[in-house]
Amino acid sequence: MSRTIGLIGGMSWESTAVYYKEINELVRDRRGGLASADILLHSVNFDEIVAMQKAGRWDLAEQALADTANGLVKAGAGCILICTNTMHLVADTVARAVPVPLLHIVDVVGHALVEAGMRKPLLLATRYTMEQDFYRDRMTAKFGLETIVPEDADRIAVHDIIFDELCCGIVKDTSRARYVEVIEKAAGQGADCVILGCTEIGMLIDDKDSPLPAFDSTKLHARAAVDFFDGSLEVETVAA
């Protein structure tokens, strides 16, 4: 079985660069010396994907990602990662389209939350992820977690900061303060942690900034990729 990691990236490339760095740093830490990961990366044109999202053409998006995943498998990938939370809306279709495991970001995050004893996470993400059911329903069904999202005005702010700033490589202190405000509000509503549920959010905020324990989906997903590469990944983090 191939242990080559297949990454569907570019959504945005800012966070895909973090995946590449995190994966290779973890491999070097574990193996030492000049060790790095065997990776195949297909970086898509994010502008085309965003157009599909805005038009509600998730059917086109799932076909595009399924085709990309199959291309990675043909090139030798032994697993697939979709390097974005939002596009896990089509993850089940992509997983069925390929003969190798898809490492599902929601499952990876859910396992980390359960292991840490968390019960009521706040989900910060794009509006697609916060407002559609795919993420929260999977958290409830598989892990028994009560995932909450910000109120409407805060969801708009979180979403706009992602697309207008973070995806463009822009990191502002004022935006960090706005995220902290949203997290503080959720803490007052009983949230016990926060999911950084967009792969760019870790560019803006982490545990040292957050009023609640922060779980960075990008770093957790990258670690799962390295666990697969090492042969130690738990089956429960893989979608068939």
N, C-alpha and C positions, 0 to 999 in steps of 0.2 A: 504493500500500500504506500502510495506516495505521501510524504510528509511536507510537501511543498505547500506554502500558504498562498491561497488565491485571494487577492483583494480587489473588490469593486470600489474604486475610489473616485475622487473628483467632485464629491458632493458635500462640502466644497473641498478643493484641493488643500486649503489651509489645514483642515483637520486630517486629511489623508497624510500630509507630511508628518503630523504628530503620530499617527499609526506607525509609519515607517520607522521613525525615531524610537518610539517606545518598544516596538517589537525587537529591533536590533540591539537596543541597550539591554533588554531583559535577557536575550540570548547570550550577549557578551558577559553579563553578570553571572549567568548560570554556568557557562562553559569556559569562560576566561579567554585570554589571549586575543586573537583576531577573529574569533568566532562571530558569525552573523547568520541570519535566517535565510533559508531558501524561499524567496518570495516571487510571485508573479503578480503584477499590478496592471489592471486596466483602468485608466483614469478617464472617465466619461466627460462630455461637455455639459457642465452643470446648467448652463443657460437653457439647453434643450430640455433637461429634466424639470427645471423650474416651470417652464412653459406648460409642460404636461400637468404638473401639480395645479397650477393656477386654472387650467381649463377643466380640471377634474377628470382628465384622461388617464386614470390609473391603469387602465387596460394597456395603453401604449407604454407606460412606464414599466409595468411588469414584464412585457414582452422584451423591452430594451434590456432590462437587467437579466432576464433569463438568457437572452442571446449572449450577453457579456459573460455570464457565468459559464455557459457552455464553451465559449471560446477559451476561457481560463482552464477548464478541465481538459480540453483538447491539447492545450499547451503543456499540461502536466500537473496542474494543481490537484492536491489531495483533499482540500477543503475549500469552502467559500466563506468570505466575510463581506457583508454589505456594510461599507464604512460610513454609515449614517443611520440615525434612529428612524427618521421619518419614512425612509424607503423600506423599512421593515413592514410597512403596511402591505407590501406585496411579497414578503419573505416566503410565505408558504408556497406560493406559486413558483418562485425561483427554486426553492428547495426541491419541489417535485420535478423540476425540469432537468436536474443534474443527478448523476449517479454517485456523488460524493457528499459528505456531510456539509450542511450549512450551519455555521456557528451563530446562533440567534442572540442578538444583543440583549433582548429583554430577558432571556433565560440566564444569561451571564450576570446581569445586574440583579435579577431576582435572587439568585443563589447567594450573591454577596450580601444582600440585605438580610436574608434569613440567617445566614451565618453570623451576622453582627447583632442579631436579636431585634431588628427593626420591624415595626408593624404598620406604620402610617407614613409613608414617604410623600413628600411634595415632588411633583414632576414638573421640571422646567424644560421646555422644548419648543419646537415650532408649534404654531397653532394647529397644524395638521395632526401632530402627535398628541398635543394636549386635548384637542376637541373631538377627535375620532376615538373609537372604542378599542382599537386593536391592541394598544399598549396596556391600558389599565385593565382590560378584560383578561389579558394573558397573565398579568401580575396577580389578579384575584384567583383565576382558575388554577394556575400552577403553583402559586406560592402563598395564597391566602392573605395577600397584602391589600390594605385599603389605600389605594393611591389617590391623592387629591391633586387638584390643579388650581392655579390662581383664578381670581375673578376676572371678568372679561377685560377690563381696562389694563390689568396687569398682564394678561395673556398677550394683548396687543403689543405692549411695551417689550415684553420678553422676545416675542417673535420679530419685531422690527429691529431690535438690537442685533439679533442673530443675522438677519439677511442684509441689513443696511451697513453693519459695521463688521462683525466678526468674520463673516464669509468674505469680506474684502480686506481682511488683515488689520482692521482698525480696532484698537482696544482703548476705551475711555474710562477714566476714573468715575465720571458721572454715571456711566452705564453700570459699572460695578456697584456703585451706591444704590442704584435703582433695583438691581437684583437682590441686594442685601435687604432692602425694604420689603420686597416681595416675600423673601424667606422669613423675615421677622414676623410678618403678618400671618404666615402659615403656621409658624411656631405657636402663635397665640391661639390658633385653631386646633392645636393638638398634633401637628406634624412632628415626627421624631427624627426626621432626616430629610435630605434633599437629593433627588436624582438629577444629575447634570445630564439630562436626556436629549441633548443635541451635541453632536461630536465637537462643535466649536466652543461650547460654553466653558470648558476647562482652560481656554485661553484667557478668560475674563475673571474667573473666580475658582477658588479651591478651599480646602479645609481651613486655612488660616484666615480667610475672608468671611466664610460662611458662619452665620449664627447657629446652624445645625450641622451635624456630620454630613459631609458631602461625598457622594458616590459618583465618580467620574466614569460615565459609560465608555468613553474612548479608551481610557487606561485599562478598564476591566476587560473590554473586548480584545484589546491588544494582548493582554496577559493570557486570555483563553487561546488566542492564536499560537502563542509560544508553548502553552501546555499541549496543544495538538502537535506542534512541531517536535516536542520532546516525548510524545506518546503518553502523556499523563492526564489528558483531558477526561473529565467525567462525562459519561454518556448523556446525562440529563441536560447538558448545555448544548446539545446538538439537535437540530431539527432534521428529520428525515424527509 
